[in-house]
Amino acid sequence: MEEEKQSGFLGTYFDRDMVLRVSRLADIISWIVLVVYLLTWLVSVAQFIVQLATGMFFDKGQTWLNWFNMFSPYLQQPLPGLFYFVGLQAVSHGLLIFLDIEDNLRRAARK
């Protein structure tokens, strides 16, 4: 009699391949989001520098606070993309960690 290999353990409520696909998709989307946010930030900063160099933001009696207030939104612009990137990376790696925990618990239960 031949023994048939069971393709999956029937005691789990998830499809391991689907979890791996979701993890990989979250990883890919996180990099896409980061690149898009960084590219839009670079375009905005370049546009600001061109406008500053051509004298579009010139005002008599400006102090260093006025200069900082003009540039400060550009420092904050890439932050949401960075938070999305970190969050999606955490989801991706968290799913892989949960798969490892489940696999280790299953191996320990067999022994």
Steps between C-alpha positions, in 0.01 A plus 500: 500500500628842412481779751353817362653823616249742639536838330379702798410458860122508534512644850589849380257767393724668244674425176876527551564595138242778517659642817838498327347677197338764721828551683689542174233734362521718813877509458476606134229760565704650785794561267273645231341739751841609628632565149188697399515718813872563456461588132218746569706649781804541275289669231348735758839591647646557154205721410543696824872549438435625146237742627731617778791548259290707259396735779139394525516478881690822562364722775671799658579461865486121509649334802632146532162397644328607178747294298445200725122536475524497122709183497346308794207346304755333274661336803165350602383388155678158483404397855164333415673290234761395752229402752311302233825327403581401859142386563483282190843354572380418854194324356715305256750385760230445762323253272825312448565494874153360566559229238827407673331490840224276364753270334710475816194426714392228258847339513502517881156337516619208285785415737 
